[in-house]
């Protein structure tokens, strides 16, 4: 019985020590580190190359259109310009919807008596007008300038302590020469 128990323990230990054959790559941190100056340099080069590519594309398109004008191939030129205009239509619609929403919000902030008057104004001017109206509404009246204290502060010695504390500023101001 003792041998069978030992063989079971050996089998169990063999089962637990089995390691998978999956190879794991040990990536050191030094391989992935790039100095920030070099990174910025590469990014600026990439951006410059993109700008150059865009300028070459626009120059090529302008040259092609000039060539079509010289050869008087108006139909091809007209077709190209029409497709270009069609490509801008979604942007125009999106801009118009955003502009109308912005105008609606701005007009809603105006008093009702002014809405019709400013409804035909350009959006930028309308936003400035709304800002001016909102600045006027935000001004608070001055705090208690020129008000007269309600209680008499001359008899502050016989005044209860809680009233004396609440009116202490008025008591002090009554003794200040003006």
C-alpha positions as CSV (number, residue, x, y, z in Angstrom):
1,X,0.0,0.0,0.0
2,X,2.8,2.3,0.7
3,X,4.2,1.9,-2.9
4,X,0.9,2.7,-4.5
5,X,0.7,5.8,-2.4
6,X,4.1,6.9,-3.5
7,X,3.4,6.3,-7.1
8,X,0.2,8.4,-6.8
9,X,2.2,11.3,-5.3
10,X,4.9,11.0,-8.0
11,X,2.2,11.1,-10.7
12,X,0.5,14.1,-9.1
13,X,3.8,15.9,-8.9
14,X,4.6,15.1,-12.5
15,X,1.2,16.5,-13.6
16,X,1.6,19.7,-11.8
17,X,5.1,20.4,-13.1
18,X,4.1,20.2,-16.8
19,X,4.8,23.6,-18.3
20,X,3.2,24.8,-21.6
21,X,5.4,25.0,-24.7
22,X,4.3,28.6,-25.3
23,X,7.3,30.9,-25.8
24,X,7.0,34.3,-24.2
25,X,9.0,37.2,-25.5
26,X,10.8,39.2,-22.9
27,X,10.6,42.8,-24.1
28,X,12.9,45.1,-22.2
29,X,11.9,48.6,-21.6
30,X,15.0,49.9,-23.2
31,X,13.9,48.7,-26.6
32,X,10.7,50.8,-26.6
33,X,12.2,54.0,-25.2
34,X,12.7,56.7,-27.7
35,X,14.0,60.2,-26.7
36,X,11.3,62.8,-26.8
37,X,13.5,65.1,-29.0
38,X,13.8,62.3,-31.6
39,X,10.1,61.6,-31.5
40,X,9.3,65.3,-32.0
41,X,11.8,65.4,-34.9
42,X,10.1,62.5,-36.6
43,X,6.7,63.9,-36.1
44,X,7.7,67.3,-37.5
45,X,9.3,65.5,-40.5
46,X,6.1,63.5,-41.1
47,X,3.9,66.6,-40.9
48,X,6.2,68.4,-43.3
49,X,6.0,65.5,-45.8
50,X,2.2,65.4,-45.5
51,X,2.1,69.2,-46.3
52,X,4.4,68.7,-49.2
53,X,2.2,65.8,-50.5
54,X,-0.9,67.9,-50.2
55,X,0.7,70.9,-52.0
56,X,1.9,68.5,-54.8
57,X,-1.6,67.1,-55.2
58,X,-3.2,70.6,-55.4
59,X,-0.5,71.8,-57.8
60,X,-1.0,68.7,-60.0
61,X,-4.8,69.3,-60.0
62,X,-4.3,73.0,-60.9
63,X,-2.0,72.0,-63.7
64,X,-4.4,69.4,-65.1
65,X,-7.2,72.0,-65.1
66,X,-5.0,74.6,-66.8
67,X,-4.2,72.0,-69.5
68,X,-7.9,71.3,-70.0
69,X,-8.6,75.0,-70.4
70,X,-5.8,75.3,-73.0
71,X,-7.2,72.3,-74.9
72,X,-10.7,73.8,-74.5
73,X,-12.1,70.6,-73.0
74,X,-14.8,72.4,-71.1
75,X,-17.0,69.4,-70.6
76,X,-14.3,67.5,-68.7
77,X,-13.4,70.6,-66.7
78,X,-17.0,71.2,-65.9
79,X,-17.5,67.6,-64.8
80,X,-14.5,67.7,-62.5
81,X,-15.7,70.9,-60.9
82,X,-19.2,69.5,-60.5
83,X,-17.9,66.4,-58.7
84,X,-15.8,68.7,-56.4
85,X,-18.9,70.8,-55.6
86,X,-20.8,67.6,-54.8
87,X,-18.1,66.5,-52.4
88,X,-18.6,69.7,-50.4
89,X,-22.4,69.5,-50.1
90,X,-22.4,67.3,-46.9
91,X,-20.1,69.8,-45.1
92,X,-22.3,72.7,-46.2
93,X,-25.4,71.0,-44.9
94,X,-23.7,70.1,-41.6
95,X,-22.5,73.7,-41.2
96,X,-25.9,75.2,-42.0
97,X,-27.6,72.9,-39.4
98,X,-25.0,73.8,-36.7
99,X,-25.4,77.5,-37.5
100,X,-29.2,77.3,-37.3
101,X,-29.0,75.5,-33.9
102,X,-26.6,78.1,-32.6
103,X,-28.8,80.9,-33.8
104,X,-31.9,79.3,-32.1
105,X,-30.0,79.0,-28.8
106,X,-28.8,82.6,-29.1
107,X,-32.2,84.0,-30.0
108,X,-33.8,82.1,-27.1
109,X,-31.5,83.9,-24.7
110,X,-32.7,87.3,-26.0
111,X,-35.8,89.0,-24.6
112,X,-38.9,88.3,-26.7
113,X,-39.2,91.9,-27.7
114,X,-35.7,91.8,-29.3
115,X,-35.9,88.4,-31.0
116,X,-37.6,89.5,-34.2
117,X,-35.4,92.6,-34.5
118,X,-32.1,90.6,-34.4
119,X,-33.4,87.5,-36.2
120,X,-31.8,88.6,-39.6
121,X,-28.4,89.5,-38.2
122,X,-25.3,87.4,-38.9
123,X,-24.6,84.7,-36.4
124,X,-21.3,86.3,-35.1
125,X,-23.0,89.6,-34.5
126,X,-26.0,87.9,-32.9
127,X,-23.7,86.1,-30.5
128,X,-22.1,89.4,-29.5
129,X,-25.5,91.0,-29.0
130,X,-26.6,88.1,-26.8
131,X,-23.4,88.4,-24.8
132,X,-24.0,92.1,-24.2
133,X,-27.5,91.5,-23.1
134,X,-26.4,88.8,-20.7
135,X,-23.7,91.1,-19.2
136,X,-26.3,93.7,-18.5
137,X,-28.5,91.2,-16.7
138,X,-25.6,89.9,-14.6
139,X,-24.8,93.3,-13.0
140,X,-25.9,93.3,-9.4
141,X,-27.0,96.4,-7.5
142,X,-24.4,97.8,-5.1
143,X,-24.4,96.5,-1.6
144,X,-26.2,98.9,0.9
145,X,-24.5,102.1,-0.2
146,X,-26.3,105.0,1.3
147,X,-28.6,103.0,3.6
148,X,-29.4,104.1,7.1
149,X,-29.0,101.7,10.0
150,X,-32.4,100.6,11.3
151,X,-31.5,100.5,15.0
152,X,-29.8,103.1,17.2
153,X,-26.2,102.3,17.8
154,X,-25.5,105.1,20.2
155,X,-26.5,103.1,23.3
156,X,-24.3,100.1,22.5
157,X,-23.2,99.6,26.0
158,X,-26.6,98.6,27.3
159,X,-27.3,96.6,24.1
160,X,-27.5,92.8,24.5
161,X,-24.4,91.0,23.4
162,X,-25.9,89.2,20.3
163,X,-27.3,92.5,18.9
164,X,-24.0,94.2,19.7
165,X,-22.2,91.5,17.6
166,X,-24.6,91.7,14.7
167,X,-24.4,95.6,14.6
168,X,-20.8,96.0,15.5
169,X,-19.9,97.4,12.0
170,X,-22.6,100.0,12.2
171,X,-21.4,100.9,15.7
172,X,-17.9,101.4,14.5
173,X,-19.0,103.4,11.5
174,X,-21.0,105.8,13.7
175,X,-17.8,106.9,15.4
176,X,-15.8,107.4,12.2
177,X,-15.5,111.1,11.2
178,X,-16.6,111.7,7.7
